[in-house]
Amino acid sequence: MNDERRGQPLIDAVAGDEAPDSARRRLLKMAGAAVALTLAPGVTVLARDLVLKGGRKARSPVRYGLLIDANACKTGCDACVRACQDYNGLSHDPGPDNAQWIRKVTITDPGTGFTRSFPVMCQHCEDGACVDVCPTGASFRRPDGIVLVDKHRCIGCRYCLMACPYKARSFVGRVVTDQRPWAPRGKGTAEGCTMCVERVMAGKQPACVAACQKAGHKAMMFGNLHDPKSAIAVRLSKVATTTIRADLGMGPGVHYRGI
Amino acid sequence: MTKVAYREIAGQSAGYWAAVVACALMAAVGVGSAFYMRAEGHHVTGMNNQIVWGMPHVFAVFLIVAASGALNVASIASVFGRSLYKPLARLSGLLAIALLIGGLWNLVLDLGRPGHILAAVLYPNFRSIFAWNIYLYTGFLVIVGFYLWFMMERRLNPHTHKVGVLAFLWRLVLTTGTGSIFGFLAARSAYDSAVLAPLFILTSFALGLAIFALVLVAGFETLGRPVGARLLARLRQLLAVFVAAVLYFVAVYHLTNIYMAGHRGIESFVLLNGGIYTGLFWLGQVGIGGAVPLVLLLRRVPRDDTTRLRRSLLAGAAAVVAGGLCQFYVLIIGGQAYPLKMFPGMVVRSSFYDGVVHSYIPRWPETVLALSGVAVAALIVLIGVRLLPFLPEGLADEVVSAHGARPPAAEAETAKTAVGA
């Protein structure tokens, strides 16, 4: 731009150039409008969440969770995994594209040789990455803390599989057979541990916990983390436990002892 | 002053129709592949519960990032007032739309349930950057559509600047959003970095301009329309600057990761011992996508040697495109191949492939789907330039020089009268 062109109302019909001051003002105005337009929907939704729901951290009277004692979990035992597969109609074949709602993980400290083996499943986080990243809200957390996938809303984008730090989500990449009425699955959708929600609603324990107790190991405990009188809450108040990747701040509902 | 004349291409030649049919066939094969994947499940692809996103996503992200970059040429003209680029603005807008649709084509057809895509519109979760991107992408298509209309409709020409600014800002947010798809994944060592957003923006500058240059120069050569040395030299120079900027951000991304002890594992994987990913990073991304184009584009060529300018621009741009594909392959596939760090410092084993580097071998269903996105983008460009006057009749030096020169006052008056009438 040059001085000769200042003040000319219209300069070049094809070029559509403008005087620099006016161009700058317009640029700023448009910048403001674009930023406002982009941010407005998100800010509104966040504000609604925070104001109308009284903040996300409001304590629900019920939060189901698990305590897994790695010291009591027996290496080589996979009763919990088998029970989950049988109860929920999952394949026993650990192929790379088969779902594994729960798996036994063995960790070894290369320096000391310390080894532990214990089950890992969906950690039913308070602020789960899977819930945050899901574009349709199919991945959701119930008020009682159980994290589920709404099969009707899931579009199969697999962003939750990318985001979960626990590798707890699986994608159904095959035609599913032998489905259980209480554990509906869908080809092309994401899925994960449901904490056997229908058993829990019926006052029972998740299948994995029941199997562990039946096997006599008592390495898994289930209950309401928010009820100070529940066995799990009492136990958590007495022994040192941790959660996996606590540094991520997602607030897992599955606690571990001995790792 | 010389006004730039735009004209549709005749589109009668056998070559044109062969290209259209080839692209349409490829697109149809992509649709067929999507149906096959939907019917059989994704187990027919190389993707699984370890490598969750594969070839379609590499190409989708590549095309979407390139789309926002392709619009830069128009932005340089409308927003930053560089008249030299003004005759190229229409093609820039068309390419942006075509590349974005090609990328979305890949993304949507790869979904587990593409038929349910409306759920993303009906039940958006605004905590998800994916949900935001759906609006950013559709908004981009609408805004660039208006932008093209304002450029082509003479009465609206004086307002092109405003729409251009909006489109430019929108594309910056869009690429930030695309980079954030990965940048927000705190769980994965390769992605947990805010540098990814600016890196994606710079990559879009380079990729978009490279694809634009390839289409422009190769297309004009086929059509027999001239491209002058001045424009070629300018595009060469600009592309070199963008390539250097991408390399800078790649260096920042890796150096910051190396500095953080927790991320050194992924860095040694990508930079030293990641097998194919290390090879693709050094040879593909840095070598072919960075060093080669810099040498080709910065080498001194006489200002009037159109042939050499054209050749070096084409070769440099092709290298940038190849390097860009390697870059996204390393980031997307390599980032997933490296195991999740659930228990830092521990050796981890499980039946679910914890603690091991995952392998990915693309199979034909997802590979043809990935390529079909490119075919769709090409098809849109081929049909677009035949139906509407996107391409200038010529870009010889005298045309662009005259167009870029300051108009004398008398001519400005004439222009004003013309618009007023």
Boltz contact constraints between the chains, C-beta under 6 A:
constraints:
  - contact:
      token1: [A, 10]
      token2: [B, 416]
      max_distance: 6.0
  - contact:
      token1: [A, 11]
      token2: [B, 412]
      max_distance: 6.0
  - contact:
      token1: [A, 12]
      token2: [B, 407]
      max_distance: 6.0
  - contact:
      token1: [A, 12]
      token2: [B, 415]
      max_distance: 6.0
  - contact:
      token1: [A, 13]
      token2: [B, 157]
      max_distance: 6.0
  - contact:
      token1: [A, 13]
      token2: [B, 415]
      max_distance: 6.0
  - contact:
      token1: [A, 13]
      token2: [B, 418]
      max_distance: 6.0
  - contact:
      token1: [A, 13]
      token2: [B, 419]
      max_distance: 6.0
  - contact:
      token1: [A, 14]
      token2: [B, 3]
      max_distance: 6.0
  - contact:
      token1: [A, 15]
      token2: [B, 83]
      max_distance: 6.0
  - contact:
      token1: [A, 15]
      token2: [B, 86]
      max_distance: 6.0
  - contact:
      token1: [A, 16]
      token2: [B, 157]
      max_distance: 6.0
  - contact:
      token1: [A, 16]
      token2: [B, 158]
      max_distance: 6.0
  - contact:
      token1: [A, 16]
      token2: [B, 160]
      max_distance: 6.0
  - contact:
      token1: [A, 16]
      token2: [B, 161]
      max_distance: 6.0
  - contact:
      token1: [A, 17]
      token2: [B, 81]
      max_distance: 6.0
  - contact:
      token1: [A, 18]
      token2: [B, 161]
      max_distance: 6.0
  - contact:
      token1: [A, 27]
      token2: [B, 165]
      max_distance: 6.0
  - contact:
      token1: [A, 30]
      token2: [B, 165]
      max_distance: 6.0
  - contact:
      token1: [A, 30]
      token2: [B, 166]
      max_distance: 6.0
  - contact:
      token1: [A, 31]
      token2: [B, 169]
      max_distance: 6.0
  - contact:
      token1: [A, 34]
      token2: [B, 166]
      max_distance: 6.0
  - contact:
      token1: [A, 34]
      token2: [B, 169]
      max_distance: 6.0
  - contact:
      token1: [A, 38]
      token2: [B, 173]
      max_distance: 6.0
  - contact:
      token1: [A, 41]
      token2: [B, 126]
      max_distance: 6.0
  - contact:
      token1: [A, 42]
      token2: [B, 126]
      max_distance: 6.0
  - contact:
      token1: [A, 45]
      token2: [B, 126]
      max_distance: 6.0
  - contact:
      token1: [A, 94]
      token2: [B, 351]
      max_distance: 6.0
  - contact:
      token1: [A, 96]
      token2: [B, 48]
      max_distance: 6.0
  - contact:
      token1: [A, 96]
      token2: [B, 50]
      max_distance: 6.0
  - contact:
      token1: [A, 97]
      token2: [B, 43]
      max_distance: 6.0
  - contact:
      token1: [A, 97]
      token2: [B, 48]
      max_distance: 6.0
  - contact:
      token1: [A, 100]
      token2: [B, 352]
      max_distance: 6.0
  - contact:
      token1: [A, 103]
      token2: [B, 350]
      max_distance: 6.0
  - contact:
      token1: [A, 103]
      token2: [B, 351]
      max_distance: 6.0
  - contact:
      token1: [A, 103]
      token2: [B, 352]
      max_distance: 6.0
  - contact:
      token1: [A, 105]
      token2: [B, 350]
      max_distance: 6.0
  - contact:
      token1: [A, 105]
      token2: [B, 354]
      max_distance: 6.0
  - contact:
      token1: [A, 106]
      token2: [B, 349]
      max_distance: 6.0
  - contact:
      token1: [A, 107]
      token2: [B, 343]
      max_distance: 6.0
  - contact:
      token1: [A, 107]
      token2: [B, 346]
      max_distance: 6.0
  - contact:
      token1: [A, 107]
      token2: [B, 348]
      max_distance: 6.0
  - contact:
      token1: [A, 108]
      token2: [B, 347]
      max_distance: 6.0
  - contact:
      token1: [A, 109]
      token2: [B, 346]
      max_distance: 6.0
  - contact:
      token1: [A, 110]
      token2: [B, 347]
      max_distance: 6.0
  - contact:
      token1: [A, 132]
      token2: [B, 127]
      max_distance: 6.0
  - contact:
      token1: [A, 133]
      token2: [B, 128]
      max_distance: 6.0
  - contact:
      token1: [A, 134]
      token2: [B, 125]
      max_distance: 6.0
  - contact:
      token1: [A, 134]
      token2: [B, 128]
      max_distance: 6.0
  - contact:
      token1: [A, 135]
      token2: [B, 120]
      max_distance: 6.0
  - contact:
      token1: [A, 135]
      token2: [B, 125]
      max_distance: 6.0
  - contact:
      token1: [A, 135]
      token2: [B, 128]
      max_distance: 6.0
  - contact:
      token1: [A, 135]
      token2: [B, 130]
      max_distance: 6.0
  - contact:
      token1: [A, 135]
      token2: [B, 131]
      max_distance: 6.0
  - contact:
      token1: [A, 136]
      token2: [B, 119]
      max_distance: 6.0
  - contact:
      token1: [A, 136]
      token2: [B, 120]
      max_distance: 6.0
  - contact:
      token1: [A, 136]
      token2: [B, 123]
      max_distance: 6.0
  - contact:
      token1: [A, 137]
      token2: [B, 123]
      max_distance: 6.0
  - contact:
      token1: [A, 137]
      token2: [B, 125]
      max_distance: 6.0
  - contact:
      token1: [A, 153]
      token2: [B, 119]
      max_distance: 6.0
  - contact:
      token1: [A, 153]
      token2: [B, 123]
      max_distance: 6.0
  - contact:
      token1: [A, 155]
      token2: [B, 111]
      max_distance: 6.0
  - contact:
      token1: [A, 155]
      token2: [B, 113]
      max_distance: 6.0
  - contact:
      token1: [A, 155]
      token2: [B, 116]
      max_distance: 6.0
  - contact:
      token1: [A, 155]
      token2: [B, 117]
      max_distance: 6.0
  - contact:
      token1: [A, 155]
      token2: [B, 119]
      max_distance: 6.0
  - contact:
      token1: [A, 156]
      token2: [B, 111]
      max_distance: 6.0
  - contact:
      token1: [A, 156]
      token2: [B, 112]
      max_distance: 6.0
  - contact:
      token1: [A, 156]
      token2: [B, 113]
      max_distance: 6.0
  - contact:
      token1: [A, 157]
      token2: [B, 111]
      max_distance: 6.0
  - contact:
      token1: [A, 158]
      token2: [B, 52]
      max_distance: 6.0
  - contact:
      token1: [A, 159]
      token2: [B, 130]
      max_distance: 6.0
  - contact:
      token1: [A, 161]
      token2: [B, 52]
      max_distance: 6.0
  - contact:
      token1: [A, 162]
      token2: [B, 52]
      max_distance: 6.0
  - contact:
      token1: [A, 162]
      token2: [B, 185]
      max_distance: 6.0
  - contact:
      token1: [A, 163]
      token2: [B, 185]
      max_distance: 6.0
  - contact:
      token1: [A, 165]
      token2: [B, 187]
      max_distance: 6.0
  - contact:
      token1: [A, 167]
      token2: [B, 340]
      max_distance: 6.0
  - contact:
      token1: [A, 170]
      token2: [B, 49]
      max_distance: 6.0
  - contact:
      token1: [A, 171]
      token2: [B, 49]
      max_distance: 6.0
  - contact:
      token1: [A, 173]
      token2: [B, 41]
      max_distance: 6.0
  - contact:
      token1: [A, 173]
      token2: [B, 42]
      max_distance: 6.0
  - contact:
      token1: [A, 173]
      token2: [B, 43]
      max_distance: 6.0
  - contact:
      token1: [A, 174]
      token2: [B, 41]
      max_distance: 6.0
  - contact:
      token1: [A, 174]
      token2: [B, 43]
      max_distance: 6.0
  - contact:
      token1: [A, 175]
      token2: [B, 41]
      max_distance: 6.0
  - contact:
      token1: [A, 187]
      token2: [B, 41]
      max_distance: 6.0
  - contact:
      token1: [A, 188]
      token2: [B, 112]
      max_distance: 6.0
  - contact:
      token1: [A, 188]
      token2: [B, 113]
      max_distance: 6.0
  - contact:
      token1: [A, 189]
      token2: [B, 112]
      max_distance: 6.0
  - contact:
      token1: [A, 244]
      token2: [B, 342]
      max_distance: 6.0
  - contact:
      token1: [A, 248]
      token2: [B, 186]
      max_distance: 6.0
